[in-house]
Amino acid sequence: MHKNLTRTIVSIGIGITIGYILKQQLQTYQKVTPEKALIMAKETFKKSGPISGSWIYMKPEEIEQNGLLYTAYRGGITRNIDGKNHQYEFYTDVQTGAVIGAVQTE
């Protein structure tokens, strides 16, 4: 009886350890989803004021930014400032979700 309990406890410990290691490895190689990238971009833009709309393309694009090549999602943010809508287009890195470029389009 004691031997079976020990095996069960060891098996559970090994299973938890393997699960933890696999989770860490998957997070290392997993790309940010477009939805998550949009949420992260909105959080970044909200630091400078409220936003009234947003969008993101689901298909990543290759872009060059500051002499570096990135795979990025392209999206947009709308802000209403003094009764006028201002549009911003941005790119977020597929690997990290970080905003790597933004320009005002109107």
C-alpha positions in Angstrom: 0.0 0.0 0.0 2.8 2.4 1.0 4.7 1.6 -2.2 1.6 2.5 -4.4 1.1 5.8 -2.7 4.7 6.7 -3.2 4.5 5.9 -6.9 1.3 7.9 -7.3 2.9 10.9 -5.6 6.0 10.7 -7.7 4.0 10.3 -10.9 1.9 13.4 -10.1 5.1 15.3 -9.4 6.7 14.3 -12.6 3.5 15.1 -14.5 3.3 18.6 -13.0 7.0 19.2 -13.8 6.6 18.1 -17.4 3.5 20.2 -17.8 5.2 23.3 -16.4 8.2 22.8 -18.7 6.0 22.3 -21.8 4.0 25.4 -20.9 7.2 27.5 -20.7 8.5 26.2 -24.0 5.2 26.9 -25.8 5.0 30.4 -24.5 8.6 31.0 -25.8 7.6 30.0 -29.3 4.0 31.0 -29.4 3.2 34.1 -31.5 0.8 36.8 -30.2 -2.6 36.5 -31.7 -4.0 39.4 -33.6 -6.7 39.9 -31.0 -4.1 40.0 -28.2 -1.9 42.4 -30.3 -4.9 44.8 -30.7 -5.6 44.7 -26.9 -1.9 45.5 -26.2 -1.9 48.3 -28.8 -5.1 49.8 -27.3 -3.5 49.8 -23.9 -0.5 51.6 -25.3 -2.6 54.2 -27.0 -4.8 54.7 -24.0 -1.8 56.0 -22.0 -2.1 59.2 -24.2 -5.9 59.5 -24.0 -9.2 57.7 -24.7 -9.8 55.9 -28.0 -13.1 55.6 -29.8 -12.4 52.8 -32.3 -9.9 50.2 -33.4 -9.2 47.5 -36.0 -6.5 45.0 -36.9 -5.7 42.8 -39.9 -5.6 39.2 -39.1 -2.8 38.4 -41.6 0.7 39.4 -40.6 2.9 41.4 -43.0 6.6 41.8 -43.5 7.7 45.4 -42.8 10.9 47.2 -42.5 11.2 49.6 -39.6 14.4 51.5 -38.8 16.5 49.2 -41.0 15.1 46.0 -39.3 12.7 43.5 -40.8 9.6 42.5 -38.8 6.7 40.3 -39.2 3.8 42.5 -37.9 0.1 43.0 -37.7 -1.3 46.2 -39.1 -4.0 48.0 -37.2 -5.6 51.3 -36.5 -6.9 53.4 -33.7 -9.4 56.3 -33.8 -9.4 59.1 -31.3 -11.9 61.8 -30.8 -10.0 65.0 -29.9 -12.0 68.3 -29.5 -14.9 66.8 -31.5 -12.7 65.6 -34.4 -11.7 62.1 -35.2 -8.0 61.4 -35.6 -6.9 58.1 -37.2 -3.6 56.4 -36.4 -2.2 53.3 -38.2 0.2 51.1 -36.3 2.2 47.9 -36.6 2.7 45.4 -33.8 5.4 42.8 -33.7 3.9 39.2 -34.1 6.4 37.7 -31.6 5.9 40.2 -28.8 2.8 42.3 -29.5 4.8 45.5 -29.0 3.9 48.5 -31.1 6.9 49.0 -33.4 5.5 52.0 -35.4 2.6 54.4 -35.6 1.6 57.3 -37.8 -1.4 59.6 -37.9 -3.2 59.1 -41.2 -5.6 62.1 -41.0 
